[in-house]
C-alpha cells in the first residue's frame, strides 16, 4: 500500500470523523493509560465498540448525521454500519489506519421477525480492516456479547493478528452467517450507495419510503418472543 493510501486511511472524513470530541472522549475512556502498542489499542477499542455500543437494527437513524462516528459515540447504539464507522474512526484517532469493508451476507442475524423484513440476505453488512504491523487484518465489532447470548450465537473475538469476519456457526451447529458478496474497501462510507442499496433490497425495514429511520422494534424482544 502506498504512503498516500495509508494517509487516506488515517484522515478524518465526513462519516469517520475521528476529530469529533465525542469520538476522542470514547477513545480516552477506552485507552486511559499511555504506552499501549497499536495492536493492544486496536483490540481494546474493538471490545469497547463490540460490547459498549448496543447493536440494534430497529429504529436506528440512517441519516447522514446519524451514521457519523461522533453521533454513534453520543447515542451509544447502532447497527453494523454505525458500529464499524465508530471503530474505524476511533482507530484513526490513535494513529492506526483503518477502512470500511462492505459485504452482502446471508443470515445476517437469526431473528425470524427481522428476516421477514429483510429476506434471507442482508445488503451492505459492514466490517472493518485495520493496518497493524505492516499488514491488514479484518475485524467485525458488531454483535455484542449479550445479543449473541440471546440469539444463540458465539461472539466474535479479535486478537489483532487474524481476521475476525463473521459468525459461521452457533452453539447449536446452525450456520449463522455467510458472506455472499464483497463490495470493496472504502476510506469513508459511500453513503448514497449504501442508502439506495438498502432501500432497494430491504424497503420494508424503513419506517416509510422517504424516511432514513428504520421501523420500530427490538432485537431483544425478538429473542424473547422466539424463546417464548
Secondary structure, DSSP 8 states (H G I E B T S, - for coil): --HHHHHHTTS--SSS-TTSHHHHHHHHHH--SS---HHHHHHHHHHHHHHHSEE--TT-B-STTTTSHHHHHHH-EE-HHHHHHHHHHHHHHTT--EEEEEEEEESSSS-HHHHHHH-SEEEEEEEEEEEETTEEEEE---S-HHHHHHTT-------SSS------B-TTS-B--EEEEEEEEESS--HHHHHHHHHHH-GGGBSSTT-SBB----HHHHHHHHH-
